[in-house]
Amino acid sequence: MNKVHLSEEEIQQYALGKGNLNTIEHIGSCVSCEAKAANYRLIFSEMDELPQPAFDFDVASLVLAQLPQPETTVAGDERWFYLLIFAALASIGIPVYVYRLYFFKMFKGILPEAMYLVVLIILFILVFQGIEIFRKYQKQLNILNYK
């Protein structure tokens, strides 16, 4: 008789026919482990003969009823953010538009169309970066609030 026996998991794998060579050799030489494997084979064969469970009630509705309901919030937070972005852009854009002739005199060698293009590109980049930062912040806040 061996002093070191197999673990329950190894015996179960053997009973299912998935044992490795060392497990098979050990069970062939150990009466105790062979008895455990026979018990597991009997249990597994009986489990295969059990009928499939049939519920006479809707399990999904019972589980969903116990889950916490997510809080519904008004999208006013985002509206204020977009209003703030618009106000910031307007406070920069309106003076630039009003004093555009003076700005163009500062940069005599640059075409006005090129200046408009540069300003437009910078504004788009700033807007999209600001929106991305806000969405990232909202996602992190939602994770913290378990939403």
C-alpha positions as CSV (number, residue, x, y, z in Angstrom):
1,M,0.0,0.0,0.0
2,N,1.3,3.5,-0.9
3,K,1.8,6.1,1.8
4,V,1.0,9.0,-0.6
5,H,-2.5,8.9,-2.1
6,L,-3.9,10.8,-5.1
7,S,-5.9,14.0,-4.6
8,E,-9.6,13.9,-5.1
9,E,-9.3,15.8,-8.3
10,E,-6.9,13.2,-9.8
11,I,-9.2,10.4,-8.7
12,Q,-12.1,12.1,-10.4
13,Q,-10.2,12.6,-13.6
14,Y,-9.3,8.9,-13.6
15,A,-12.9,8.0,-13.0
16,L,-13.9,10.1,-16.0
17,G,-11.2,8.4,-18.1
18,K,-8.9,11.3,-18.3
19,G,-6.2,10.1,-15.9
20,N,-2.5,10.3,-16.8
21,L,0.0,7.3,-16.6
22,N,1.1,8.0,-13.0
23,T,-2.5,8.1,-11.8
24,I,-3.4,4.8,-13.6
25,E,-0.3,3.1,-12.1
26,H,-1.1,4.4,-8.6
27,I,-4.7,3.3,-8.7
28,G,-3.6,-0.1,-10.0
29,S,-1.5,-0.6,-6.9
30,C,-3.6,1.2,-4.2
31,V,-6.8,-0.4,-2.9
32,S,-8.0,2.8,-1.2
33,C,-7.7,5.0,-4.3
34,E,-9.3,2.2,-6.4
35,A,-12.3,2.2,-4.1
36,K,-12.6,6.0,-4.3
37,A,-12.4,5.8,-8.1
38,A,-15.1,3.1,-8.2
39,N,-17.4,5.4,-6.0
40,Y,-16.8,8.3,-8.3
41,R,-17.6,6.2,-11.4
42,L,-20.8,5.1,-9.7
43,I,-21.7,8.7,-8.8
44,F,-20.9,9.9,-12.4
45,S,-23.0,7.2,-14.0
46,E,-26.0,8.0,-11.7
47,M,-25.6,11.7,-12.5
48,D,-25.8,10.9,-16.2
49,E,-29.1,9.1,-15.7
50,L,-30.8,12.0,-13.9
51,P,-33.5,13.8,-15.9
52,Q,-32.7,17.3,-16.9
53,P,-34.2,19.8,-14.5
54,A,-37.3,21.6,-15.8
55,F,-38.5,24.8,-14.1
56,D,-42.2,25.5,-14.0
57,F,-41.4,29.2,-13.4
58,D,-39.3,31.8,-15.2
59,V,-35.8,31.8,-13.7
60,A,-34.7,34.8,-15.7
61,S,-37.4,37.1,-14.3
62,L,-36.7,35.9,-10.8
63,V,-33.0,36.7,-11.1
64,L,-33.6,40.0,-12.9
65,A,-36.0,41.1,-10.1
66,Q,-33.3,40.7,-7.5
67,L,-30.7,42.7,-9.4
68,P,-30.3,46.3,-8.5
69,Q,-31.9,48.7,-10.9
70,P,-29.5,51.2,-12.5
71,E,-30.2,54.8,-11.6
72,T,-31.6,56.9,-14.4
73,T,-30.1,60.4,-14.6
74,V,-31.0,63.3,-16.8
75,A,-28.4,64.1,-19.4
76,G,-28.2,67.6,-18.0
77,D,-24.6,67.1,-17.0
78,E,-23.5,66.7,-20.6
79,R,-25.5,69.7,-21.7
80,W,-23.7,72.0,-19.3
81,F,-20.4,70.7,-20.4
82,Y,-21.2,71.3,-24.1
83,L,-22.5,74.7,-23.3
84,L,-19.3,75.5,-21.4
85,I,-17.3,74.3,-24.4
86,F,-19.4,76.5,-26.8
87,A,-19.0,79.5,-24.5
88,A,-15.2,79.0,-24.4
89,L,-15.0,78.7,-28.1
90,A,-17.2,81.7,-28.7
91,S,-15.2,83.8,-26.2
92,I,-12.1,83.0,-28.3
93,G,-13.7,82.9,-31.7
94,I,-15.7,86.1,-31.6
95,P,-12.8,88.4,-30.8
96,V,-10.6,86.6,-33.4
97,Y,-13.4,87.2,-36.0
98,V,-13.9,90.8,-35.0
99,Y,-10.3,91.7,-35.0
100,R,-9.3,89.4,-37.8
101,L,-7.9,92.3,-39.9
102,Y,-5.5,93.2,-37.2
103,F,-4.4,89.6,-36.8
104,F,-3.8,89.4,-40.5
105,K,-1.6,92.5,-40.4
106,M,0.5,90.8,-37.7
107,F,1.1,87.9,-40.0
108,K,1.5,89.8,-43.3
109,G,3.2,87.0,-45.2
110,I,0.6,84.4,-44.4
111,L,-2.5,84.0,-46.5
112,P,-5.9,84.6,-44.8
113,E,-7.1,81.2,-45.9
114,A,-4.1,79.6,-44.3
115,M,-4.8,81.4,-41.1
116,Y,-8.5,80.3,-41.1
117,L,-7.4,76.8,-41.8
118,V,-4.9,76.8,-38.9
119,V,-7.4,78.3,-36.5
120,L,-10.1,75.9,-37.6
121,I,-7.9,72.9,-37.2
122,I,-6.7,74.0,-33.7
123,L,-10.3,74.5,-32.7
124,F,-11.4,71.1,-33.9
125,I,-8.5,69.4,-32.1
126,L,-9.3,71.3,-28.9
127,V,-13.0,70.4,-29.1
128,F,-12.4,66.7,-29.7
129,Q,-9.8,66.4,-27.0
130,G,-12.1,68.1,-24.6
131,I,-15.0,65.8,-25.4
132,E,-12.7,62.8,-25.1
133,I,-11.4,63.9,-21.7
134,F,-15.0,64.4,-20.5
135,R,-16.1,61.0,-21.7
136,K,-13.2,59.3,-20.1
137,Y,-14.0,61.2,-16.9
138,Q,-17.6,60.1,-17.1
139,K,-16.6,56.5,-17.7
140,Q,-14.4,56.5,-14.6
141,L,-17.1,58.1,-12.5
142,N,-19.6,55.5,-13.7
143,I,-17.2,52.7,-12.7
144,L,-16.8,54.2,-9.2
145,N,-20.6,54.6,-8.9
146,Y,-21.2,51.0,-10.1
147,K,-23.4,52.1,-13.0
